[in-house]
């Protein structure tokens, strides 16, 4: 079955960095765009970043643009989210999700498109 497993979360001080990983199995990885979403307590799950199946197209939420970078290694079936200059408001449970797309450069911020989800990894940023 399809599995997405996030790792790399933790606790950091404001201004610090973390790199999240999302390892996939049970799917043809190179046919899926991979998105990152986050959910803080009491808030809705929100879009953070997405990367196309080719890796050539990325999109970011305005709140993380310039600080976060998504990348992928299709040979390793893994997507990464490099998070720099972290802020307390980045504190949340971070999820990766997979969206099947026929478009090599397709990358949607629409949460409803994503069929498969991981269990999440916690990121806590203290001031």
NUMIMAR-137622 format. One record per atom (N, C-alpha, C, CB): y, x, z. Coordinates in steps of 0.02 Angstrom, whole numbers, plus 50000, padded with zeros to 5 digits. Glycine has a CB too. Layout:
N
YXZ;...
This chain:
127
499415004150000;500005000050000;500625004350000;500004995350060;501195001249985;501815005049982;502055006650053;502355000949944;502245012950061;502535015050125;503155019150112;502025018950167;503675017750150;504275021950151;504375024050223;504905018050123;504425030550233;504485033150301;505105037450307;503855037250321;505575035150349;506185038850361;506085043850418;506765034150377;506445049350414;506445054250468;507105057950466;505845059250461;507235061850519;507835065950521;508395063250564;508075067050453;508315057250591;508825054550633;508865058350699;508705047250646;509375056850738;509465060050803;510145058750831;509345067550797;510315062550882;510965061950916;511385068050901;510875060950992;511995066950880;512455072450866;513155070750891;512475073950790;513555075850897;514255074850915;514645073150851;514555081250950;515205069850861;515645068350805;515835074850769;516285064750829;515825074350703;515955080250662;515325083950641;516405084950699;514765082250671;514145085550655;513815082850592;513675084850712;513215085550579;512855083750518;512125082150534;512885089450466;511845077950492;511125076550493;510895075650421;510965070150536;510255077050410;509965075550345;509365070950355;509755082050307;509415065050328;508865060250331;508415061250270;509135053050333;507775059950281;507285060150227;506935053350223;506775065850237;506735051650163;506345045550152;505755047450108;506785039850118;505165047550136;504565049450100;504185043150078;504105053950143;504015042850014;503695036849987;502975038249968;504075034449926;502575032949973;501885033349949;501675026349926;501395035950005;501165026249883;500905019749860;501305016549804;500865015149916;501765020149774;502145017449718;502305023049669;502805013949743;502455020949607;502655025849556;503385027449570;502555023049483;503485032649608;504135034149638;504685034649586;504095040449677;504525037649530;505055038949480;505295032749443;504795043949429;504995026949459;505235020649429;505645016549477;504645016549404;505805019449534;506185015849585;506845019349602;505765015149649;507375015449602;507985017749635;507875017149710;508615013549611;508175021649747;508095021649820;508785020749852;507755028149845;508815015949896;509445014649931;509395016350005;509655007449923;509965017750034;510025018650106;510475013050133;510315025750124;510245010050187;510615004850221;510625006450295;510304997850207;511075003350332;511095004450403;511274998050439;511605009950421;511064997650501;511194991850542;511364993950612;510604986950542;511964992250634;512174993650702;512024987450744;512934995450705;511954988250809;511814982450853;512334976950844;511784984650926;512084970850834;512534965150828;512874964450761;513044965550879;512694968750713;513004968450647;512474967450593;513404974950634;512714965450535;512254964550479;512074971350449;512564960050425;511504971450416;511294977450381;511774978550322;510544976950357;512014984550314;512504985950262;512284991750217;513184987450294;512524991450157;512394996650108;512745003150127;512624994350038;512385008750117;512675015350130;512705019350065;512255019150183;512135020050030;512105024149970;511495022149930;512085031649988;511515023749867;510925022749825;510905028149771;510925015749794;510305029649748;510205034649697;509715032049645;509955041349728;509895033049582;509475030449528;508815034149524;509845031049461;508365031449485;507695034349480;507715041349450;507245029949437;508215042649408;508275049349379;508645054149425;508625049049312;508995051349474;509425055449517;510115056749487;509095062049530;510225054249427;510845055649393;511425051149411;510745055349321;511285045749446;511805041049464;511755039449538;511755034449422;512305040149573;512325038449644;512925033949657;512365044749687;512865029749707;513415025449729;513445025649805;513325018049703;514055025049831;514155025549902;514615020049927;514435032349921;514505017949989;514985013550021;515635017550032;514705010850089;516185013950029;516835017350038;516875020950105;517405012150033;516535018250155;516575021150222;516235027950228;516265016350271;515805029650180;515445036050184;515595040650125;514705034750188;515975038150077;516115042050017;516455048650036;516565038049968;516215053950007;516495060550022;516175063950082;517225059950034;515785060250121;515455063150180;514705063250172;515645059250244;514425058250139;513705057650130;513515059150058;513455050450150;512925062150049;512675063749983;511935062049979;512795071049965;511765057949929;511065056349917;510775060849863;510985048849898;510145062749872;509805066749821;509065064849823;509905074449832;508705066949773;507995065349772;507595070849738;507865058649737;506965071249758;506475075849729;505885071649709;506275081649779;505845069849645;505315065349623;504625068649628;505435063249551;504585075149623;503945078449631;503675077749702;504005085949613;504125077549750;503935076649820;503955069449843;504375080849864;504165064949798;504235057849815;504675056949877;503545054649826;505215060349878;505655060349936;506385059749915;505545066649979;506745055749953;507465055149944;507795057650008;507675047749928;508375060750000;508735063450057;509425060350062;508795071150051;509685060050122;510375058050133;510685063250179;510425050750165;511105067450150;511475072450188;512095069150216;511655078650145;512165069350281;512725066050314;513145071250350;512485060550364;513755072150328;514215076950358;514805073450390;514455081950305;515165077050431;515755074250464;515615067550495;516335073650414;515075067250532;514865060850561;515365058350612;514175061550594;515415051650615;515885048250659;515495043450704;516425044450619;515765041750762;515415036950805;515255030450770;515845035550867;515665028350723;515535022050688;514945022650639;516145019750651;514685028650629;514085029450588;513445028150629;514065036550560;513525027050693;512945025650735;512605019250712;513155025050809;511955019750698;511575013950672;510845016050662;511875011350606;510435011050648;509755012250624;509795012650548;509255006550648;509565018050520;509615019250448;508945017950415;509845026550434;508965013950362;508375012150325;508415014650253;508275004550326;507845016550225;507815017550153;507425011750123;507495024450135;507555010350060;507245004750026;507165006449952;507664998350035;506675003249920;506505004749850;506624998649806;505785007149844;506944999949749;507104994749700;506814996749633;507884993649695;506304992949609;506034994449543;506564992949490;505384990349530;506664997749445;507134996649391;506895000049328;507834999149411;507014996649272;506824999549207;507375004249182;506694994049156;507945004249216;508515008149193;508525014849229;509175004349205;508475020449193;508465027049225;509065028249270;508425032349174;509645025249252;510245026449291;510445020449334;510825028349245;509985015549338;510135009749379;510155011449453;509625004249367;510675008949487;510745010249559;511185004749587;511055017349573;510875000049622;511234994149645;511364994349720;510844987849627;511964992249741;512094991649813;511874984949842;512844992649825;511574980649800;511364973949821;510724974349862;511274969449760;510784972849926;510214973249971;509634968849947;510424971150042;509784963249915;509274958449894;508824961049839;509594952249871;509024966349805;508624969149750;508034973349776;509054973349705;508084975649837;507614980549862;506994977249890;507944984949916;506424979249862;505794975849877;505434978749937;505344976049818;505484985249944;505104988649997;505584992150044;504594993549966;505424991850108;505864994750159;505464998950208;506234989150197;505795004150233;505505008050287;505665004950354;505755015250284;505445008350407;505525005750475;506185008050506;504955007950519;506495012950477;507145015150502;507105021350545;507465009750540;507665024950548;507745030650592;508435030150625;507655037450554;508455031350690;509075030350728;509535036350722;508915028950802;510165034850709;510695039950709;511205037950761;511015040750638;511345042450807;511835041150860;512345046750859;511485040550929;512985044750852;513525049650851;513985048350910;513925049250783;514065053450951;514475052751010;515155056151000;514115055751072;515645053451034;516335056151026;516465061851074;516855050651037;
